[in-house]
Amino acid sequence: MEELAAIKYLEQRSRFFAHLYRIDSPEDVEELLKTHRKMYKKANHHCYALRCQSQEKSKDDGEVGHPGKVLGEVLKKHGLESHALIVSRVFGGVKLGVGGVSRAFRVAGENVVLVHGT
């Protein structure tokens, strides 16, 4: 597995840390999540999506708005296979609502993919 790009996105005081990885197997995500939990100890949620070996998987980690699904859509849109997209959110005190959360995760995911240049 290899980190390809990382960005920080701010939305109404919440911080979204988005990372794009090339992975060898779906099991790599568990190791990456351990790293994210250590790096972003204040994060309330670590949401992800992956596409690898004809598998597609996502997890919302208790966040509203189905951000895992949203991140999966970003991977699909850009034709990324053998990739994982992980976004960790540090709550900033302002509730974004279901639509706002989905939008923020989508923007963070899109931005990290664009930084990578795919």
C-alpha positions in Angstrom: 0.0 0.0 0.0 1.1 3.5 -0.8 -0.2 7.0 0.1 -0.8 8.9 -3.1 -2.1 12.2 -1.7 -3.4 13.9 1.4 -5.3 17.2 2.0 -7.0 19.1 4.8 -10.4 20.6 4.1 -12.3 23.0 6.4 -16.1 23.3 6.6 -17.7 25.4 9.3 -14.8 24.7 11.7 -14.9 21.0 11.2 -11.6 19.6 9.8 -11.7 16.8 7.2 -8.4 15.0 6.6 -8.6 13.1 3.3 -6.0 10.5 2.2 -5.9 8.6 -1.1 -4.1 5.2 -1.1 -3.2 2.6 -3.6 -3.8 -0.7 -1.9 -2.9 -4.3 -2.7 -5.9 -6.0 -1.0 -9.1 -4.9 0.8 -7.5 -6.0 4.1 -5.0 -3.2 3.9 -7.7 -0.8 5.0 -7.7 -2.1 8.6 -4.0 -1.2 8.9 -4.6 2.2 7.4 -7.5 2.9 9.8 -5.2 2.1 12.7 -2.8 4.7 11.5 -5.5 7.2 11.0 -6.8 6.7 14.5 -3.3 7.4 15.8 -2.7 10.4 13.6 -6.1 12.0 14.2 -6.9 11.2 17.8 -9.4 14.0 18.1 -11.3 12.8 15.0 -14.9 11.7 15.7 -15.2 9.6 12.6 -12.9 7.8 10.2 -15.0 7.0 7.1 -13.7 5.2 4.0 -14.4 3.5 0.7 -12.3 1.1 -1.2 -12.3 -0.6 -4.6 -9.9 -3.5 -5.0 -9.9 -7.0 -6.5 -13.5 -6.5 -7.8 -14.6 -5.6 -4.3 -16.3 -2.4 -3.3 -16.7 -1.6 0.4 -17.4 1.5 2.5 -18.0 2.4 6.1 -19.6 5.4 7.7 -18.1 4.9 11.2 -21.3 6.3 12.8 -21.4 9.5 10.7 -24.6 10.8 9.3 -25.2 11.2 5.5 -23.6 8.0 4.3 -20.1 9.4 3.7 -18.7 6.0 3.0 -21.0 5.6 0.0 -20.2 9.2 -1.1 -16.5 8.4 -1.0 -17.1 5.2 -3.0 -18.9 7.3 -5.7 -15.8 9.5 -5.9 -13.6 6.4 -6.5 -16.0 5.2 -9.2 -16.3 8.5 -10.9 -12.5 8.8 -11.3 -12.1 5.1 -12.3 -9.9 4.3 -9.4 -9.3 0.6 -8.9 -7.0 -0.8 -6.2 -7.5 2.4 -4.2 -8.9 3.4 -0.8 -10.1 6.8 0.2 -10.1 7.6 4.0 -11.5 10.8 5.5 -11.2 11.6 9.2 -13.4 14.3 10.6 -12.6 16.4 13.6 -15.9 18.0 14.7 -15.7 21.8 14.9 -18.8 22.5 17.0 -21.2 23.3 14.2 -23.7 20.7 13.0 -23.6 20.4 9.3 -26.8 18.3 8.9 -27.1 15.2 6.7 -26.7 17.0 3.4 -23.9 19.2 4.7 -21.9 16.2 6.0 -22.3 14.4 2.7 -21.2 17.4 0.7 -18.2 18.0 2.9 -17.0 14.4 2.6 -17.6 14.6 -1.2 -15.6 17.8 -1.5 -12.7 16.4 0.7 -12.7 13.2 -1.4 -12.8 15.0 -4.7 -10.0 17.4 -3.6 -7.6 14.7 -2.6 -8.2 12.9 -5.9 -7.6 16.1 -7.8 -4.4 16.8 -5.8 -3.2 13.3 -6.9 -3.9 14.3 -10.5 -6.0 11.3 -11.6 
